[in-house]
Amino acid sequence: MRQPLGILISSFDYSPVAEDEFHDWYDLEHIPERERVPGFLLCRRWIGVGVPKVSLNTYDLASVAVLGSPGYLAIGYENNSPWTRRVGWRCIKRLRFEGELIAPCDRLPPPDAGGLYVYAANVELRHDAEFSAWYDEEHLPAISNVRGVLCARRFRATRSTHLHVAVYHLEAPDTAATAQWRQTFDTPRAQAALRRALDPVATLCRRYVRTPPNESAE
């Protein structure tokens, strides 16, 4: 049986480090390193809306097993580069999630989305089935029909601080401010499910675009 697609999500507050060096580290070393690892399918950078020193990064994987492959182990974890140790390790970690795609199956996001919304939460085991059923039966079908939503997917953790993550690729960040978007979270079933959520982390982002050297940093 084919393994489900995987994802790695990392989010930092990078205010403790110089902004130009943070972006140089990601753009010139960190992302290119991972793009060379077999099984890394799509690597994208995002910047928080309203919180510009928040960076969120998504790595779509052929499977979560890629994170245990020789190619990744050679550059990850204890084998992080000196530049990663100097810059990345000083940032304030907000979320690191490794997980498998639950629904819809085997779908990669569009490569040109202008916005991203990520919602991560834990749920007590006794409420897990109810929470998951709300996502799969009501929420994902409804939000996929919202104007401006390009792709809505749900992942379950294999190694993370949070068990559930939903990832929404948007035409633009302001999609998440529309009445149609809000309505998908306001149903009785949605409100009941969200009350079960523990340790929620929600991040609305715009797509990162590297600033040319002669212009101010993003």
N, C-alpha and C positions, 0 to 999 in steps of 0.2 A: 504493500500500500504506500502511495506517495505521501511523504511527510507534508504537513501543512506549512504554508509560508510563515516566516518568523519576522520579528521586528526587534530592533534595539532603539530605545528612546533615551536620550540623556538631556537633562536640563540643568542649567547653572545660572546663578547670579554671578556675573563676572566683574562686579564693581571693585573687588579687591585688587584687580590687575589693570595694567594700562590697556585701554581699549584697542589701540592700534596693534599692540603685540598679540592680544587675544585673537583678533581677526586674522592676523598673519599666521599665527600658529594653526588655527583651524583650516584656513584656506590653502596654505602652502605645505603643511605637513600632515595634519591629522586626517582630513578628509581624503587626500590623495593616497595615504597609506591604506586606508580601508577600501577604497575603490579598487585597489590592486588585489585584494583578498578574494579568491574564488567564492562565490555565493553571496557577496554583497551586491545587490541588484540596483538599488536606488538610494543615494545618500543626499539628504537635503538639510539645509540650515534655515532656521527661523528665528525671528526676533520678536519679543513680547510687545503687544500693543498696550500702550500706557505704562509699561515697565520696560523701557528700552535697554536696560542692563541685564535683562533676562534673555538667555540664548537657549533655544530648544533645537535638538538635532534628531532627525529620524533616519534610520538605516533599515530599509526593507531587505529581507534576507530570503534566500532560497529555502532555508529552514533554520530554526533556532540552533540546530547542531553546528552551524557555521561558527558560532561563538566558541566552540570547543575544538575547532580545526587547527592543524599546525600553522596555517597561514595567519589566523587571528591571534593565536597564542604567542606567536613570535613578536607581535607588536602591542598586545594588550596586557592588562593586569600588571603583574610584576615586571613585565618587559616593556612598559611604557618608556618612551624616549626621554632624554634629558629635558627637552623643550616641554613635553607634557608634564613632567614633574615640576618644572619651574613655573609654568603658567596654569595648566589645567588643575593641578592638585591644590592650588591656592583659591580656586573659585568655590563658591558656596553651592553645594549640591542641593537641587530641588527635587529631582526625580531621576531615577535610573530604572528602566524597565526592560526586561528580556521576556518575550512571550511568543505565543503561537496564535495565528489567526483562527478565530472561531467562526465569525460570520461577517460578510458573505465569504464563502470559501474561495481560495485561489484567486484573489483579486489584488492586483497592484494598483497603487494610486496614480492619477494623472501626473505627469512630470512637470506640468506648467501651472499648478495651483498657485493663486496669489495669497491665500490665507490658510490657516490651520487652527483647529481647536482640538485640544487634547484634554480628556477628563479621565482621571485616575482615582480609584477608590478601593477600599477594602470592605468586605461584607462578612458578617458572622456566618459560620458554616450553616446554621439553621435557616438563614435567609437567602443563601446563595442561589438556590434553584429559582426562587421567586424573582430575585434581581435579574438573573440571566434570562428568564422567560420574558420579563418586561422588555429587555433590550431586543431580543430576537423576534418576538411576536408583535410588539407594538412600536417600539421606538425606532429601530433601524428602518423598517419599511416607511414610517411616516417622515422621518427626517431626510430620507433619500429623495423624497418628492418635494423638498423645500427648494425654492428657486435659489440658485447660487451654490447649492451643495453638490459637489462633483463626485464625492465618494465618502461613504460612512462605513467604518469597519470596527469590529470588536475583537480584542485580544485577551487571552488569559495568560497570567504570568507562569513562567517556568523558574525565574529567578528575579526577584524584585522586592521592593518595599511595599508594592501595591499589587493586589490580585487581579483587578480588572482595569483595563484601559480601553477607552473608545477614542478613535482617531477620525476626525472629520476634515477632509480636504475641501476648501472653499474657493470660489472664484475670487473673493476678496474678503478681508476680515469683517467688513460691515454686514456680511450675510448673517452673522451671529447676533445682530441687533434688530433683525426684522421681526415683525409680529408673527409671521408664519413659523420662524425658528422657535420663538419663545413658546408658542402653543404646543409644540411637541413635548415640552418639559412640564406643561401645566395640567395635563390630564390627571384624573384621580389615580390611575395606576402608576403614572410617572412619579407623582408626589409621594405615594406610598413606598415605591422602590427607592427613591432618593433619600427618604428618611432613614433607610437602612444603611446608607453609605457612611463609612468611617474613614477618617484621614483623607478627605477629598482634596485633590489638587487639580485645579482647572487653569488652563493657559490658552489664551487667544493670541495668535501670532500673525505676523506678516512674513512673506517670504524674504529672506536675506538676499541682498544684492551687493556685491562687493563694490566699494567706492574706489574709483581710480586714485592713484597716489597723489595727484595734484588737487584732490578735493577732500573735504572734511569727512571723517569716518562716519559710518552708519550709526 
